[in-house]
Amino acid sequence: MRLDKYLKVSRLIKRRTVANEACDAGRVMVNGKSAKAGTNIKPGDIIEINFGTKPVKVEVVSIQETVKKEEASELFRYL
């Protein structure tokens, strides 16, 4: 699954366009490397997102095309 879509489905970032812009600005890293919006994500990957002064680091647990709001937090685990 594409990185920007995963960020939207998992609700780490609310909108896909915002996720796309964050990737283009270099604020998203996957496994320690700067990632583009089209980077493929698989379970076990580590995603780091820099929201201003607050960095967020998560591990991808599972990937689903659609998920309910209540179950979105089950797609990743905070590190």
N, C-alpha and C positions, 0 to 999 in steps of 0.2 A: 504494500500500500504506500502511496505517496506520503511524504512527511507532512505537507500542508493539510491533506485530508485527515490524516491520523490526529493531528493536533485539534482539528475541529470536532471530529467524532468523539474523541476522548474528553472534549471540553476543557482542555488545557488553555486553548485560545478560542474565543467565542465564534469568530468568523473566519472562513477560509482565506478571504482576501487579506485580513490582518495577519494571519499565519504566513501567507505568501510574502507580505512586506517585511515581516520579522526575519524570514529566511534570507531575503535579498539584502537586508541591512547587516547581515552577519551576526545576528543575536542568537541564532540557534546552532547548537553543535550536536553531532551524533557521534558517539564513541570517540570524543576528543577532537574531532575534525569539524571545521565549519561546513554546514550543509546547505544545499539548495532545496527549494520547495519540492523538486521532483525526486529527491533521494528516496530510495526504497527502504522501508522500515520492516524489521522482522522481530519476533519475540527475542528478548535478551539484549536488545540495543539499549544504550544509555543516551538519553536526550537531556541536554542542558539548555535552558532558555534564560536569557538575561532580561528581566523586566525592570529596567531602570537600575535601581540599587539592590533589587531583590532577585538573586539567581535561584532558579528552580531546577532541581535535578531529579529525573524519574527514570525508572527502568520499564521497558515495554513488557507487559505480561502476556497480553493476547491482542489479536487484531480482529476486528469485526467491521463489516461495511456499515451497519446501522446498529444503534444501541439506544436503549431508553435512558432518560436523564439520570434516573436513580442508579443505573448500572454502569454509567460511564466511568466512575472511579475504579471499577474492577479491571479496566484495561491497562492500568499502570500502577506502579508502586513508588512512593516517594523515597528518595535516598538521603 
